[in-house]
Structure formats: structure tokens, C-alpha cells
Amino acid sequence: MGFAETFKALSDPARREILMLLRDGRLSAGEIAGRFEMTGATISYHLGVLKKAELVREIRQKNFIYYELNASVVEEVMLWLSALKGDNNHDQNP
């Protein structure tokens, strides 16, 4: 995972909203598109950016494609941000 792709993906409010939707579980592209006033092509573009950044995974089941949040990449970003902020457990006195 490259942080450049991750932060590019996170820079768009629509993509952040897609991630929030996927937080509750996997959804099809149609289900995601139903929550926005955008064309299917635009949703597909946003999902492509999120996939490239590895923030979402594509799962194929029969004739359907579902998208789910890739929590491991989200956790990696959170750990990096926490380190940047200086939140370390070993720095705290008991």
C-alpha cells in the first residue's frame, strides 16, 4: 500500500462516504450507487480509486460483485497517524 494512493482516495468526500457505508458490511456497486445522486460510471470510478488504494476489496459471488472495507489498510493508516501524533503507550507513565 502506498500512502499517496491512500490519501488521494481519502481526499474525496464521496469516497469517504462510500467507506462509511462499507463499515457496516459488504455492498454491491448498485447498492452503493443507490445512496448517491451520481451516475454508475462515477461510482465505478470512485470504487476503482478505493480499490487501487487497497481501501476496499472486491468479492465475486455468482453473478454479483460486492465491495467490502479492507480494515487492515485502515488500521495501518490509523497506526501511522497515531505515531505521527505521538500516541505511544510506552511513553505514558503508569
ChimeraX commands (.cxc) that place a marker at each C-alpha (Angstrom):
marker #1 position 0.00,0.00,0.00 radius 0.5
marker #1 position 1.25,3.43,-0.85 radius 0.5
marker #1 position 0.23,6.32,1.34 radius 0.5
marker #1 position -0.03,8.57,-1.74 radius 0.5
marker #1 position -2.84,6.44,-3.19 radius 0.5
marker #1 position -4.47,6.10,0.22 radius 0.5
marker #1 position -4.56,9.82,0.93 radius 0.5
marker #1 position -5.68,10.58,-2.63 radius 0.5
marker #1 position -8.56,8.16,-2.14 radius 0.5
marker #1 position -9.44,9.67,1.23 radius 0.5
marker #1 position -9.34,13.23,-0.12 radius 0.5
marker #1 position -12.73,12.95,-1.83 radius 0.5
marker #1 position -15.88,13.26,0.32 radius 0.5
marker #1 position -17.83,10.78,-1.84 radius 0.5
marker #1 position -15.14,8.14,-1.36 radius 0.5
marker #1 position -15.09,8.77,2.38 radius 0.5
marker #1 position -18.86,8.30,2.42 radius 0.5
marker #1 position -18.52,5.02,0.48 radius 0.5
marker #1 position -16.06,3.82,3.13 radius 0.5
marker #1 position -18.54,4.77,5.86 radius 0.5
marker #1 position -21.24,2.75,4.09 radius 0.5
marker #1 position -18.93,-0.27,3.83 radius 0.5
marker #1 position -18.11,-0.03,7.53 radius 0.5
marker #1 position -21.41,-1.80,8.19 radius 0.5
marker #1 position -20.72,-4.65,5.75 radius 0.5
marker #1 position -20.30,-5.51,2.10 radius 0.5
marker #1 position -22.45,-3.91,-0.56 radius 0.5
marker #1 position -22.84,-4.28,-4.30 radius 0.5
marker #1 position -21.97,-1.40,-6.61 radius 0.5
marker #1 position -25.70,-0.97,-7.26 radius 0.5
marker #1 position -26.44,-0.74,-3.54 radius 0.5
marker #1 position -23.69,1.85,-3.16 radius 0.5
marker #1 position -24.90,3.81,-6.19 radius 0.5
marker #1 position -28.43,3.85,-4.73 radius 0.5
marker #1 position -27.15,6.01,-1.86 radius 0.5
marker #1 position -25.76,8.74,-4.13 radius 0.5
marker #1 position -27.01,11.05,-6.85 radius 0.5
marker #1 position -24.22,10.05,-9.24 radius 0.5
marker #1 position -24.04,8.01,-12.41 radius 0.5
marker #1 position -22.99,4.39,-12.25 radius 0.5
marker #1 position -19.82,5.34,-14.12 radius 0.5
marker #1 position -18.92,7.87,-11.43 radius 0.5
marker #1 position -19.48,5.33,-8.65 radius 0.5
marker #1 position -17.38,2.83,-10.61 radius 0.5
marker #1 position -14.59,5.41,-10.86 radius 0.5
marker #1 position -14.67,6.07,-7.10 radius 0.5
marker #1 position -14.66,2.33,-6.34 radius 0.5
marker #1 position -11.67,1.94,-8.68 radius 0.5
marker #1 position -9.74,4.62,-6.80 radius 0.5
marker #1 position -10.59,2.94,-3.48 radius 0.5
marker #1 position -9.52,-0.46,-4.84 radius 0.5
marker #1 position -6.23,0.94,-6.16 radius 0.5
marker #1 position -5.55,2.34,-2.69 radius 0.5
marker #1 position -6.50,-1.09,-1.29 radius 0.5
marker #1 position -9.08,0.51,0.99 radius 0.5
marker #1 position -11.79,-1.78,-0.41 radius 0.5
marker #1 position -11.80,-5.35,-1.67 radius 0.5
marker #1 position -13.89,-6.81,-4.43 radius 0.5
marker #1 position -15.65,-10.12,-3.72 radius 0.5
marker #1 position -17.31,-12.02,-6.56 radius 0.5
marker #1 position -20.25,-14.26,-5.72 radius 0.5
marker #1 position -22.00,-15.90,-8.65 radius 0.5
marker #1 position -23.07,-13.04,-10.95 radius 0.5
marker #1 position -22.57,-10.31,-8.37 radius 0.5
marker #1 position -19.61,-8.20,-7.27 radius 0.5
marker #1 position -19.57,-6.95,-3.71 radius 0.5
marker #1 position -17.27,-4.43,-2.09 radius 0.5
marker #1 position -16.05,-4.51,1.48 radius 0.5
marker #1 position -13.83,-2.36,3.63 radius 0.5
marker #1 position -10.21,-3.55,3.88 radius 0.5
marker #1 position -9.74,-2.99,7.60 radius 0.5
marker #1 position -6.03,-3.89,7.57 radius 0.5
marker #1 position -5.17,-0.86,5.40 radius 0.5
marker #1 position -7.39,1.38,7.52 radius 0.5
marker #1 position -5.59,0.11,10.64 radius 0.5
marker #1 position -2.20,0.75,9.05 radius 0.5
marker #1 position -3.17,4.35,8.28 radius 0.5
marker #1 position -4.50,4.80,11.81 radius 0.5
marker #1 position -1.28,3.44,13.32 radius 0.5
marker #1 position 0.78,5.80,11.20 radius 0.5
marker #1 position -1.39,8.78,12.16 radius 0.5
marker #1 position -1.21,7.78,15.81 radius 0.5
marker #1 position 2.59,7.60,15.63 radius 0.5
marker #1 position 2.68,10.97,13.88 radius 0.5
marker #1 position 0.56,12.44,16.65 radius 0.5
marker #1 position 2.82,10.85,19.27 radius 0.5
marker #1 position 0.29,8.46,20.80 radius 0.5
marker #1 position 2.53,5.72,22.15 radius 0.5
marker #1 position 1.55,3.51,25.07 radius 0.5
marker #1 position 5.15,3.14,26.17 radius 0.5
marker #1 position 5.51,6.92,26.53 radius 0.5
marker #1 position 2.83,7.05,29.20 radius 0.5
marker #1 position 3.74,6.64,32.85 radius 0.5
marker #1 position 1.61,4.19,34.87 radius 0.5
marker link #1:1,2 radius 0.2
marker link #1:2,3 radius 0.2
marker link #1:3,4 radius 0.2
marker link #1:4,5 radius 0.2
marker link #1:5,6 radius 0.2
marker link #1:6,7 radius 0.2
marker link #1:7,8 radius 0.2
marker link #1:8,9 radius 0.2
marker link #1:9,10 radius 0.2
marker link #1:10,11 radius 0.2
marker link #1:11,12 radius 0.2
marker link #1:12,13 radius 0.2
marker link #1:13,14 radius 0.2
marker link #1:14,15 radius 0.2
marker link #1:15,16 radius 0.2
marker link #1:16,17 radius 0.2
marker link #1:17,18 radius 0.2
marker link #1:18,19 radius 0.2
marker link #1:19,20 radius 0.2
marker link #1:20,21 radius 0.2
marker link #1:21,22 radius 0.2
marker link #1:22,23 radius 0.2
marker link #1:23,24 radius 0.2
marker link #1:24,25 radius 0.2
marker link #1:25,26 radius 0.2
marker link #1:26,27 radius 0.2
marker link #1:27,28 radius 0.2
marker link #1:28,29 radius 0.2
marker link #1:29,30 radius 0.2
marker link #1:30,31 radius 0.2
marker link #1:31,32 radius 0.2
marker link #1:32,33 radius 0.2
marker link #1:33,34 radius 0.2
marker link #1:34,35 radius 0.2
marker link #1:35,36 radius 0.2
marker link #1:36,37 radius 0.2
marker link #1:37,38 radius 0.2
marker link #1:38,39 radius 0.2
marker link #1:39,40 radius 0.2
marker link #1:40,41 radius 0.2
marker link #1:41,42 radius 0.2
marker link #1:42,43 radius 0.2
marker link #1:43,44 radius 0.2
marker link #1:44,45 radius 0.2
marker link #1:45,46 radius 0.2
marker link #1:46,47 radius 0.2
marker link #1:47,48 radius 0.2
marker link #1:48,49 radius 0.2
marker link #1:49,50 radius 0.2
marker link #1:50,51 radius 0.2
marker link #1:51,52 radius 0.2
marker link #1:52,53 radius 0.2
marker link #1:53,54 radius 0.2
marker link #1:54,55 radius 0.2
marker link #1:55,56 radius 0.2
marker link #1:56,57 radius 0.2
marker link #1:57,58 radius 0.2
marker link #1:58,59 radius 0.2
marker link #1:59,60 radius 0.2
marker link #1:60,61 radius 0.2
marker link #1:61,62 radius 0.2
marker link #1:62,63 radius 0.2
marker link #1:63,64 radius 0.2
marker link #1:64,65 radius 0.2
marker link #1:65,66 radius 0.2
marker link #1:66,67 radius 0.2
marker link #1:67,68 radius 0.2
marker link #1:68,69 radius 0.2
marker link #1:69,70 radius 0.2
marker link #1:70,71 radius 0.2
marker link #1:71,72 radius 0.2
marker link #1:72,73 radius 0.2
marker link #1:73,74 radius 0.2
marker link #1:74,75 radius 0.2
marker link #1:75,76 radius 0.2
marker link #1:76,77 radius 0.2
marker link #1:77,78 radius 0.2
marker link #1:78,79 radius 0.2
marker link #1:79,80 radius 0.2
marker link #1:80,81 radius 0.2
marker link #1:81,82 radius 0.2
marker link #1:82,83 radius 0.2
marker link #1:83,84 radius 0.2
marker link #1:84,85 radius 0.2
marker link #1:85,86 radius 0.2
marker link #1:86,87 radius 0.2
marker link #1:87,88 radius 0.2
marker link #1:88,89 radius 0.2
marker link #1:89,90 radius 0.2
marker link #1:90,91 radius 0.2
marker link #1:91,92 radius 0.2
marker link #1:92,93 radius 0.2
marker link #1:93,94 radius 0.2
view
